[in-house]
Amino acid sequence: MISMSREDIIRDAHKYLILNIVDEVTPLVIAEAKGSVIKDIDGREFIDAFSGISVMNIGHCRDEIISAVIEQAKKYMHVSSYYYYVPILVELAKRLAQIMPSKRLTKTFFGNSGAEANECAIKLARKYTRRHEIIALTPSFHGRTLGTLSITGQGGRKRGMGPLLSGVIFVPAPYCYRAPFKVDDEEECGKIYVELARDIIRETSTSQISGFIVEPVIGEPGIIPLPKNYLKIFREEILDRYGGLLIIDEVQTGFGRTGKMFGVEHYDVEPDIMTMAKALGGGLPLGACTTSEEIASAFEPGDHFSTFGGNPVSAAAAIRNIEIILREELHKKAEEKGAYVMKRLHELKDRYKIIGDVRGKGLMIGVELVKDSSKTPAREEAKKIMRKMFDEGVLVGIGGVYGNVIRIQPPLVIEYEKLDKILEAFERSIRNL
Ligand SMILES: Cc1ncc(COP(=O)(O)O)c(C=O)c1O
Protein backbone atom coordinates (compact mmCIF):
# COMPACT_ATOMS: atom_id res chain seq x y z
CA MET A 1 0.00 0.00 0.00
CA ILE A 2 1.44 3.38 -1.00
CA SER A 3 0.49 6.09 1.46
CA MET A 4 2.25 9.24 0.33
CA SER A 5 0.91 12.75 0.08
CA ARG A 6 0.30 14.40 -3.26
CA GLU A 7 3.40 16.56 -2.77
CA ASP A 8 5.60 13.55 -1.90
CA ILE A 9 4.51 11.68 -5.00
CA ILE A 10 5.12 14.64 -7.29
CA ARG A 11 8.51 15.33 -5.72
CA ASP A 12 9.60 11.67 -5.98
CA ALA A 13 8.25 11.35 -9.52
CA HIS A 14 10.56 14.15 -10.61
CA LYS A 15 13.42 12.60 -8.67
CA TYR A 16 13.09 8.97 -9.79
CA LEU A 17 11.29 8.94 -13.15
CA ILE A 18 12.67 10.13 -16.48
CA LEU A 19 10.08 12.84 -16.99
CA ASN A 20 11.92 15.12 -19.37
CA ILE A 21 10.44 13.13 -22.27
CA VAL A 22 7.21 15.09 -22.01
CA ASP A 23 6.45 18.77 -22.51
CA GLU A 24 4.62 19.09 -19.24
CA VAL A 25 3.32 16.56 -16.76
CA THR A 26 -0.43 16.67 -16.15
CA PRO A 27 -0.76 17.41 -12.42
CA LEU A 28 -2.96 14.40 -11.80
CA VAL A 29 -2.18 12.01 -8.96
CA ILE A 30 -4.47 9.10 -9.62
CA ALA A 31 -6.08 7.09 -6.86
CA GLU A 32 -8.62 5.00 -8.77
CA ALA A 33 -10.66 4.79 -11.95
CA LYS A 34 -14.03 3.32 -12.84
CA GLY A 35 -15.97 3.46 -16.11
CA SER A 36 -15.18 6.83 -17.61
CA VAL A 37 -14.20 8.54 -14.36
CA ILE A 38 -10.74 8.91 -12.82
CA LYS A 39 -10.43 9.96 -9.19
CA ASP A 40 -7.35 11.67 -7.79
CA ILE A 41 -5.91 11.13 -4.33
CA ASP A 42 -7.84 14.10 -2.96
CA GLY A 43 -11.11 12.54 -4.12
CA ARG A 44 -11.54 14.90 -7.09
CA GLU A 45 -13.28 13.32 -10.07
CA PHE A 46 -12.25 13.74 -13.69
CA ILE A 47 -14.14 12.66 -16.78
CA ASP A 48 -11.73 10.61 -18.84
CA ALA A 49 -12.00 11.77 -22.45
CA PHE A 50 -8.73 10.14 -23.51
CA SER A 51 -8.98 6.54 -22.20
CA GLY A 52 -5.29 6.27 -21.37
CA ILE A 53 -4.53 6.96 -25.06
CA SER A 54 -7.40 4.98 -26.52
CA VAL A 55 -6.88 1.91 -24.33
CA MET A 56 -9.83 1.75 -21.96
CA ASN A 57 -12.50 1.28 -24.61
CA ILE A 58 -14.66 -0.84 -22.29
CA GLY A 59 -14.17 1.60 -19.40
CA HIS A 60 -11.88 1.40 -16.38
CA CYS A 61 -11.88 -1.49 -13.93
CA ARG A 62 -14.72 -3.60 -15.25
CA ASP A 63 -15.59 -6.33 -12.74
CA GLU A 64 -15.49 -8.97 -15.47
CA ILE A 65 -11.92 -8.05 -16.40
CA ILE A 66 -10.83 -8.03 -12.76
CA SER A 67 -12.25 -11.52 -12.20
CA ALA A 68 -10.70 -12.86 -15.44
CA VAL A 69 -7.34 -11.48 -14.31
CA ILE A 70 -7.63 -12.95 -10.80
CA GLU A 71 -8.80 -16.32 -12.11
CA GLN A 72 -5.83 -16.62 -14.46
CA ALA A 73 -3.31 -15.12 -12.02
CA LYS A 74 -4.25 -17.81 -9.48
CA LYS A 75 -3.44 -20.53 -12.03
CA TYR A 76 -0.20 -19.09 -13.42
CA MET A 77 0.97 -15.65 -14.49
CA HIS A 78 3.85 -16.46 -16.76
CA VAL A 79 5.38 -19.47 -18.42
CA SER A 80 7.14 -17.69 -21.34
CA SER A 81 6.22 -18.07 -24.95
CA TYR A 82 8.59 -21.00 -25.08
CA TYR A 83 5.59 -23.16 -24.17
CA TYR A 84 3.10 -22.45 -26.86
CA TYR A 85 0.29 -24.73 -25.76
CA VAL A 86 -1.06 -22.19 -23.30
CA PRO A 87 -4.84 -22.77 -23.41
CA ILE A 88 -5.84 -19.16 -22.76
CA LEU A 89 -3.53 -17.87 -25.49
CA VAL A 90 -4.71 -20.41 -28.04
CA GLU A 91 -8.28 -19.42 -27.19
CA LEU A 92 -7.46 -15.72 -27.66
CA ALA A 93 -5.79 -16.34 -31.02
CA LYS A 94 -8.90 -18.26 -32.12
CA ARG A 95 -11.21 -15.45 -30.99
CA LEU A 96 -9.10 -12.90 -32.85
CA ALA A 97 -9.30 -14.99 -36.03
CA GLN A 98 -13.09 -14.96 -35.66
CA ILE A 99 -13.34 -11.19 -35.52
CA MET A 100 -10.73 -10.31 -38.14
CA PRO A 101 -11.91 -8.14 -41.05
CA SER A 102 -10.61 -10.81 -43.44
CA LYS A 103 -11.12 -14.57 -43.22
CA ARG A 104 -7.54 -14.97 -44.42
CA LEU A 105 -6.14 -13.50 -41.21
CA THR A 106 -5.93 -16.52 -38.94
CA LYS A 107 -2.45 -16.58 -37.42
CA THR A 108 -1.20 -14.38 -34.62
CA PHE A 109 2.09 -13.55 -32.93
CA PHE A 110 1.65 -11.93 -29.53
CA GLY A 111 3.92 -9.25 -28.11
CA ASN A 112 3.38 -6.70 -25.35
CA SER A 113 2.83 -3.41 -27.12
CA GLY A 114 1.96 -1.63 -30.33
CA ALA A 115 5.57 -1.05 -31.29
CA GLU A 116 6.31 -4.75 -30.87
CA ALA A 117 3.31 -5.66 -33.00
CA ASN A 118 4.61 -3.37 -35.75
CA GLU A 119 8.16 -4.72 -35.43
CA CYS A 120 6.72 -8.16 -36.09
CA ALA A 121 4.83 -6.83 -39.12
CA ILE A 122 7.93 -5.21 -40.65
CA LYS A 123 10.03 -8.35 -40.18
CA LEU A 124 7.29 -10.57 -41.54
CA ALA A 125 6.73 -8.40 -44.62
CA ARG A 126 10.47 -8.41 -45.32
CA LYS A 127 10.78 -12.16 -44.86
CA TYR A 128 7.70 -12.99 -46.90
CA THR A 129 8.42 -10.72 -49.86
CA ARG A 130 12.22 -11.09 -49.59
CA ARG A 131 12.33 -7.34 -50.17
CA HIS A 132 13.17 -4.61 -47.71
CA GLU A 133 11.50 -1.31 -48.60
CA ILE A 134 8.57 -0.11 -46.52
CA ILE A 135 6.21 2.64 -47.58
CA ALA A 136 4.87 4.82 -44.78
CA LEU A 137 2.99 8.09 -44.55
CA THR A 138 4.12 11.45 -43.35
CA PRO A 139 2.82 12.35 -40.90
CA SER A 140 2.34 9.00 -39.21
CA PHE A 141 3.13 7.29 -35.93
CA HIS A 142 3.92 3.61 -35.46
CA GLY A 143 5.95 3.40 -32.25
CA ARG A 144 9.15 4.32 -30.44
CA THR A 145 11.47 1.38 -30.95
CA LEU A 146 14.18 2.13 -33.48
CA GLY A 147 12.43 0.01 -36.13
CA THR A 148 9.03 1.60 -35.66
CA LEU A 149 10.55 5.05 -35.28
CA SER A 150 12.14 4.49 -38.69
CA ILE A 151 8.71 4.02 -40.27
CA THR A 152 7.19 6.91 -38.31
CA GLY A 153 6.76 9.95 -40.54
CA GLN A 154 7.63 12.71 -38.06
CA GLY A 155 11.15 14.14 -37.97
CA GLY A 156 10.66 15.67 -34.55
CA ARG A 157 10.36 12.24 -32.95
CA LYS A 158 13.68 11.08 -34.44
CA ARG A 159 16.04 13.89 -33.49
CA GLY A 160 19.33 12.47 -32.23
CA MET A 161 18.14 8.89 -32.64
CA GLY A 162 19.73 7.90 -35.93
CA PRO A 163 20.91 6.13 -37.86
CA LEU A 164 17.56 4.47 -38.37
CA LEU A 165 16.42 1.78 -40.80
CA SER A 166 17.06 2.55 -44.43
CA GLY A 167 14.65 1.69 -47.21
CA VAL A 168 11.68 3.59 -45.81
CA ILE A 169 9.81 5.50 -48.50
CA PHE A 170 7.68 8.27 -47.07
CA VAL A 171 4.74 9.52 -49.07
CA PRO A 172 2.47 12.39 -48.00
CA ALA A 173 -0.54 11.37 -45.93
CA PRO A 174 -3.91 12.42 -47.34
CA TYR A 175 -4.22 15.19 -44.77
CA CYS A 176 -6.87 16.89 -46.88
CA TYR A 177 -7.43 19.83 -44.51
CA ARG A 178 -3.83 20.90 -45.07
CA ALA A 179 -3.49 19.86 -48.70
CA PRO A 180 -1.29 22.40 -50.50
CA PHE A 181 -3.68 22.32 -53.47
CA LYS A 182 -7.39 22.84 -53.78
CA VAL A 183 -9.52 19.73 -53.33
CA ASP A 184 -13.25 19.71 -53.83
CA ASP A 185 -14.10 16.51 -52.02
CA GLU A 186 -12.75 13.57 -50.08
CA GLU A 187 -12.65 11.20 -53.07
CA GLU A 188 -10.67 13.65 -55.16
CA CYS A 189 -8.29 14.20 -52.26
CA GLY A 190 -7.78 10.45 -51.88
CA LYS A 191 -7.11 10.06 -55.58
CA ILE A 192 -4.59 12.90 -55.76
CA TYR A 193 -2.65 11.61 -52.77
CA VAL A 194 -2.42 8.12 -54.27
CA GLU A 195 -1.13 9.69 -57.50
CA LEU A 196 1.46 11.64 -55.50
CA ALA A 197 2.52 8.47 -53.69
CA ARG A 198 2.74 6.58 -56.98
CA ASP A 199 5.03 9.24 -58.46
CA ILE A 200 7.31 9.31 -55.41
CA ILE A 201 7.51 5.52 -55.33
CA ARG A 202 8.22 5.32 -59.04
CA GLU A 203 11.04 7.82 -58.66
CA THR A 204 12.58 6.64 -55.39
CA SER A 205 11.89 2.94 -54.96
CA THR A 206 14.41 0.34 -56.03
CA SER A 207 11.50 -2.02 -56.74
CA GLN A 208 12.09 -3.74 -53.41
CA ILE A 209 8.80 -2.90 -51.77
CA SER A 210 7.82 -5.26 -48.95
CA GLY A 211 4.79 -3.40 -47.67
CA PHE A 212 2.82 -0.27 -46.93
CA ILE A 213 2.04 0.44 -43.28
CA VAL A 214 -0.88 2.72 -42.51
CA GLU A 215 -3.48 3.53 -39.87
CA PRO A 216 -7.10 3.78 -41.09
CA VAL A 217 -7.45 6.93 -39.00
CA ILE A 218 -4.04 8.47 -38.46
CA GLY A 219 -4.14 8.97 -34.70
CA GLU A 220 -1.28 10.61 -32.89
CA PRO A 221 -0.41 13.02 -35.76
CA GLY A 222 -3.86 14.62 -35.47
CA ILE A 223 -6.78 12.16 -35.94
CA ILE A 224 -6.81 12.20 -39.72
CA PRO A 225 -9.25 9.67 -41.27
CA LEU A 226 -8.10 8.35 -44.63
CA PRO A 227 -10.41 9.32 -47.49
CA LYS A 228 -12.97 6.61 -48.29
CA ASN A 229 -11.33 5.53 -51.57
CA TYR A 230 -7.70 5.90 -50.52
CA LEU A 231 -6.73 2.38 -49.45
CA LYS A 232 -8.54 0.69 -52.32
CA ILE A 233 -6.84 2.74 -54.99
CA PHE A 234 -3.53 2.61 -53.17
CA ARG A 235 -3.76 -1.17 -53.26
CA GLU A 236 -4.74 -1.24 -56.95
CA GLU A 237 -2.43 1.47 -58.26
CA ILE A 238 0.64 0.81 -56.15
CA LEU A 239 0.75 -2.47 -54.22
CA ASP A 240 -0.73 -4.60 -57.00
CA ARG A 241 1.70 -3.02 -59.43
CA TYR A 242 4.91 -2.86 -57.39
CA GLY A 243 4.23 -5.72 -54.98
CA GLY A 244 4.16 -5.36 -51.21
CA LEU A 245 1.78 -6.20 -48.41
CA LEU A 246 -0.90 -3.98 -46.94
CA ILE A 247 -0.09 -3.66 -43.24
CA ILE A 248 -2.89 -2.05 -41.30
CA ASP A 249 -1.87 -0.59 -37.96
CA GLU A 250 -4.97 -0.96 -35.78
CA VAL A 251 -3.09 -0.27 -32.57
CA GLN A 252 -5.18 2.82 -31.89
CA THR A 253 -8.19 2.32 -34.16
CA GLY A 254 -8.98 -1.26 -33.12
CA PHE A 255 -11.62 -2.74 -30.85
CA GLY A 256 -14.59 -0.53 -31.54
CA ARG A 257 -12.92 2.87 -31.30
CA THR A 258 -13.91 4.14 -34.77
CA GLY A 259 -17.47 2.79 -34.80
CA LYS A 260 -16.49 -0.58 -36.29
CA MET A 261 -14.63 -3.41 -34.62
CA PHE A 262 -11.60 -2.40 -36.71
CA GLY A 263 -10.95 0.89 -38.46
CA VAL A 264 -10.12 -0.80 -41.76
CA GLU A 265 -13.75 -1.98 -41.99
CA HIS A 266 -14.63 1.55 -43.10
CA TYR A 267 -12.58 0.91 -46.21
CA ASP A 268 -13.03 -1.50 -49.05
CA VAL A 269 -9.81 -3.50 -48.57
CA GLU A 270 -8.52 -6.53 -46.71
CA PRO A 271 -5.22 -6.23 -44.86
CA ASP A 272 -2.41 -8.74 -45.37
CA ILE A 273 -1.10 -8.09 -41.89
CA MET A 274 -2.92 -6.35 -39.06
CA THR A 275 -1.32 -5.07 -35.87
CA MET A 276 -3.15 -4.45 -32.61
CA ALA A 277 -2.38 -3.42 -29.03
CA LYS A 278 -3.76 -0.65 -26.77
CA ALA A 279 -7.44 -1.64 -26.24
CA LEU A 280 -6.79 -5.34 -26.99
CA GLY A 281 -5.93 -6.24 -23.39
CA GLY A 282 -8.76 -4.30 -21.75
CA GLY A 283 -6.14 -2.33 -19.78
CA LEU A 284 -3.38 -4.96 -19.62
CA PRO A 285 -0.34 -4.84 -21.90
CA LEU A 286 -0.69 -6.98 -24.99
CA GLY A 287 0.18 -6.60 -28.66
CA ALA A 288 -0.74 -8.78 -31.62
CA CYS A 289 0.34 -9.14 -35.21
CA THR A 290 -2.14 -11.20 -37.23
CA THR A 291 -1.74 -12.45 -40.77
CA SER A 292 -2.56 -15.25 -43.18
CA GLU A 293 -1.23 -18.78 -42.93
CA GLU A 294 0.82 -18.22 -46.07
CA ILE A 295 2.49 -15.00 -44.90
CA ALA A 296 3.06 -16.36 -41.38
CA SER A 297 4.88 -19.34 -42.86
CA ALA A 298 7.71 -17.01 -43.98
CA PHE A 299 9.09 -16.95 -40.43
CA GLU A 300 11.67 -19.61 -39.69
CA PRO A 301 12.83 -20.89 -36.28
CA GLY A 302 14.72 -18.13 -34.48
CA ASP A 303 13.29 -15.29 -36.56
CA HIS A 304 11.10 -13.79 -33.89
CA PHE A 305 10.31 -14.17 -30.21
CA SER A 306 9.29 -12.42 -27.00
CA THR A 307 9.69 -13.63 -23.41
CA PHE A 308 6.58 -11.91 -22.10
CA GLY A 309 4.65 -11.77 -25.38
CA GLY A 310 1.16 -13.16 -24.97
CA ASN A 311 1.19 -13.08 -21.19
CA PRO A 312 -1.59 -15.42 -19.96
CA VAL A 313 -3.07 -12.84 -17.58
CA SER A 314 -3.26 -10.25 -20.36
CA ALA A 315 -4.73 -12.91 -22.66
CA ALA A 316 -7.47 -13.74 -20.14
CA ALA A 317 -8.33 -10.04 -19.92
CA ALA A 318 -8.30 -9.72 -23.72
CA ILE A 319 -10.78 -12.59 -24.20
CA ARG A 320 -13.19 -11.02 -21.71
CA ASN A 321 -12.59 -7.62 -23.30
CA ILE A 322 -13.61 -8.89 -26.75
CA GLU A 323 -16.67 -10.58 -25.22
CA ILE A 324 -17.73 -7.30 -23.62
CA ILE A 325 -17.27 -5.29 -26.83
CA LEU A 326 -19.32 -7.80 -28.84
CA ARG A 327 -22.03 -8.29 -26.21
CA GLU A 328 -22.52 -4.58 -25.54
CA GLU A 329 -21.98 -3.71 -29.20
CA LEU A 330 -19.58 -1.01 -28.15
CA HIS A 331 -18.50 -0.35 -31.73
CA LYS A 332 -22.08 0.64 -32.57
CA LYS A 333 -22.28 2.77 -29.43
CA ALA A 334 -19.04 4.47 -30.49
CA GLU A 335 -20.59 5.26 -33.84
CA GLU A 336 -23.75 6.76 -32.30
CA LYS A 337 -21.96 8.70 -29.59
CA GLY A 338 -19.30 9.84 -32.04
CA ALA A 339 -21.98 11.21 -34.40
CA TYR A 340 -23.52 13.09 -31.45
CA VAL A 341 -20.20 14.66 -30.44
CA MET A 342 -19.24 15.50 -34.03
CA LYS A 343 -22.54 17.27 -34.64
CA ARG A 344 -22.04 19.42 -31.54
CA LEU A 345 -18.44 20.14 -32.47
CA HIS A 346 -19.44 21.21 -35.98
CA GLU A 347 -21.90 23.65 -34.40
CA LEU A 348 -19.05 25.03 -32.29
CA LYS A 349 -16.89 25.28 -35.40
CA ASP A 350 -19.48 27.58 -36.96
CA ARG A 351 -19.28 29.82 -33.91
CA TYR A 352 -15.58 29.87 -33.05
CA LYS A 353 -12.95 30.75 -35.65
CA ILE A 354 -10.24 29.00 -33.67
CA ILE A 355 -11.77 25.66 -34.66
CA GLY A 356 -10.26 25.00 -38.06
CA ASP A 357 -11.36 21.42 -38.56
CA VAL A 358 -13.39 18.75 -36.81
CA ARG A 359 -12.76 15.21 -37.93
CA GLY A 360 -12.70 11.59 -36.90
CA LYS A 361 -14.64 8.38 -36.86
CA GLY A 362 -16.68 6.97 -33.99
CA LEU A 363 -15.19 8.10 -30.71
CA MET A 364 -11.82 8.92 -32.23
CA ILE A 365 -12.25 12.64 -32.70
CA GLY A 366 -9.82 15.47 -33.34
CA VAL A 367 -10.43 19.20 -33.24
CA GLU A 368 -7.72 21.13 -35.07
CA LEU A 369 -7.18 24.62 -33.70
CA VAL A 370 -5.89 27.44 -35.86
CA LYS A 371 -4.99 31.09 -35.26
CA ASP A 372 -6.28 32.53 -38.53
CA SER A 373 -7.69 31.82 -41.97
CA SER A 374 -4.21 30.75 -43.17
CA LYS A 375 -4.56 27.84 -40.74
CA THR A 376 -1.57 28.85 -38.58
CA PRO A 377 -1.50 26.11 -35.92
CA ALA A 378 -2.78 27.30 -32.52
CA ARG A 379 -0.40 25.24 -30.42
CA GLU A 380 -0.26 27.38 -27.26
CA GLU A 381 -4.03 27.78 -27.37
CA ALA A 382 -4.45 23.99 -27.52
CA LYS A 383 -2.34 23.66 -24.37
CA LYS A 384 -4.37 26.34 -22.64
CA ILE A 385 -7.60 24.59 -23.56
CA MET A 386 -6.30 21.30 -22.25
CA ARG A 387 -5.24 22.93 -18.97
CA LYS A 388 -8.56 24.74 -18.57
CA MET A 389 -10.48 21.53 -19.26
CA PHE A 390 -8.34 19.81 -16.64
CA ASP A 391 -9.30 22.54 -14.17
CA GLU A 392 -12.92 21.82 -15.04
CA GLY A 393 -12.40 18.10 -14.38
CA VAL A 394 -12.08 16.81 -17.96
CA LEU A 395 -9.06 14.95 -19.33
CA VAL A 396 -8.45 15.28 -23.06
CA GLY A 397 -5.38 14.59 -25.18
CA ILE A 398 -3.32 16.75 -27.48
CA GLY A 399 -1.94 15.53 -30.77
CA GLY A 400 -1.11 16.67 -34.24
CA VAL A 401 2.18 17.32 -35.95
CA TYR A 402 1.86 20.91 -34.77
CA GLY A 403 0.53 20.01 -31.32
CA ASN A 404 -2.71 21.86 -32.11
CA VAL A 405 -5.27 19.06 -32.18
CA ILE A 406 -7.48 18.35 -29.18
CA ARG A 407 -8.07 14.60 -29.03
CA ILE A 408 -11.40 13.37 -27.72
CA GLN A 409 -11.24 9.60 -27.28
CA PRO A 410 -13.31 8.64 -24.23
CA PRO A 411 -14.17 5.08 -23.18
CA LEU A 412 -16.89 3.78 -25.51
CA VAL A 413 -19.14 3.19 -22.51
CA ILE A 414 -19.23 6.87 -21.60
CA GLU A 415 -22.67 8.26 -20.78
CA TYR A 416 -24.24 11.02 -22.95
CA GLU A 417 -24.48 13.25 -19.91
CA LYS A 418 -20.69 13.06 -19.55
CA LEU A 419 -20.21 13.76 -23.25
CA ASP A 420 -22.26 16.93 -22.73
CA LYS A 421 -19.99 17.91 -19.85
CA ILE A 422 -16.91 17.40 -22.03
CA LEU A 423 -18.41 19.57 -24.78
CA GLU A 424 -19.49 22.27 -22.34
CA ALA A 425 -16.03 22.36 -20.73
CA PHE A 426 -14.50 22.56 -24.21
CA GLU A 427 -16.68 25.50 -25.19
CA ARG A 428 -15.97 27.35 -21.94
CA SER A 429 -12.25 26.75 -22.43
CA ILE A 430 -12.41 28.27 -25.90
CA ARG A 431 -14.32 31.29 -24.60
CA ASN A 432 -11.79 31.64 -21.82
CA LEU A 433 -8.93 32.16 -24.31
C1 LIG B 1 -0.96 3.77 -34.41
C2 LIG B 1 0.00 3.40 -33.36
N1 LIG B 1 0.88 2.43 -33.61
C3 LIG B 1 1.78 2.05 -32.70
C4 LIG B 1 1.83 2.66 -31.47
C5 LIG B 1 2.85 2.23 -30.46
O1 LIG B 1 2.22 1.55 -29.43
P1 LIG B 1 2.96 1.32 -28.04
O2 LIG B 1 3.08 2.63 -27.37
O3 LIG B 1 2.06 0.35 -27.32
O4 LIG B 1 4.28 0.71 -28.36
C6 LIG B 1 0.93 3.68 -31.17
C7 LIG B 1 0.98 4.36 -29.86
O5 LIG B 1 0.44 5.40 -29.63
C8 LIG B 1 0.00 4.06 -32.13
O6 LIG B 1 -0.88 5.05 -31.91
The ligand as a Tripos MOL2 file, in Angstrom:
@<TRIPOS>MOLECULE
LIG
   16    16     1     0     0
SMALL
NO_CHARGES

@<TRIPOS>ATOM
      1 C1         -0.9640    3.7690  -34.4110 C.3       1 LIG1
      2 C2          0.0020    3.4040  -33.3630 C.ar      1 LIG1
      3 N1          0.8790    2.4310  -33.6130 N.ar      1 LIG1
      4 C3          1.7780    2.0500  -32.6970 C.ar      1 LIG1
      5 C4          1.8320    2.6620  -31.4710 C.ar      1 LIG1
      6 C5          2.8530    2.2300  -30.4570 C.3       1 LIG1
      7 O1          2.2210    1.5520  -29.4330 O.3       1 LIG1
      8 P1          2.9640    1.3210  -28.0360 P.3       1 LIG1
      9 O2          3.0790    2.6320  -27.3680 O.co2     1 LIG1
     10 O3          2.0640    0.3510  -27.3200 O.co2     1 LIG1
     11 O4          4.2830    0.7130  -28.3570 O.co2     1 LIG1
     12 C6          0.9330    3.6830  -31.1660 C.ar      1 LIG1
     13 C7          0.9780    4.3630  -29.8630 C.2       1 LIG1
     14 O5          0.4400    5.4020  -29.6320 O.2       1 LIG1
     15 C8         -0.0030    4.0620  -32.1340 C.ar      1 LIG1
     16 O6         -0.8820    5.0480  -31.9060 O.3       1 LIG1
@<TRIPOS>BOND
     1     1     2 1
     2     2     3 ar
     3     2    15 ar
     4     3     4 ar
     5     4     5 ar
     6     5     6 1
     7     5    12 ar
     8     6     7 1
     9     7     8 1
    10     8     9 2
    11     8    10 1
    12     8    11 1
    13    12    13 1
    14    12    15 ar
    15    13    14 2
    16    15    16 1
@<TRIPOS>SUBSTRUCTURE
     1 LIG1         1 GROUP 0 **** ****
